[in-house]
Amino acid sequence: MEKDGCFLTTKVSQNNYLISLYEIYGFYVESTYDCVQMKTVRVEPVLSSNVLELYPPAKQLQFLN
């Protein structure tokens, strides 16, 4: 993710998880970081543009076609 991905935005879930959205190779990917355990617990592709509505509106993102 760090080498070829582009960080877009982030959000906090349940005060314990930092969920970051990246664009990589024309796709969106979410990375979930557990702040208590201090480790990445999940990296998943975004399969629907609806997930973008869950992020702060500070950045206007468009789902890649």
Secondary structure as the mmCIF struct_conf table of DSSP 4:
data_model
#
loop_
_struct_conf.conf_type_id
_struct_conf.id
_struct_conf.beg_label_comp_id
_struct_conf.beg_label_asym_id
_struct_conf.beg_label_seq_id
_struct_conf.end_label_comp_id
_struct_conf.end_label_asym_id
_struct_conf.end_label_seq_id
TURN_TY1_P TURN_TY1_P1 GLU A 2 ASP A 4
STRN STRN1 CYS A 6 SER A 13
TURN_TY1_P TURN_TY1_P2 GLN A 14 ASN A 16
STRN STRN2 TYR A 17 ILE A 24
TURN_TY1_P TURN_TY1_P3 TYR A 25 GLY A 26
STRN STRN3 PHE A 27 ASP A 34
TURN_TY1_P TURN_TY1_P4 CYS A 35 MET A 38
STRN STRN4 LYS A 39 PRO A 45
HELX_RH_3T_P HELX_RH_3T_P1 SER A 49 LEU A 54
BEND BEND1 TYR A 55 TYR A 55
TURN_TY1_P TURN_TY1_P5 PRO A 57 ALA A 58
BEND BEND2 LYS A 59 LYS A 59
#
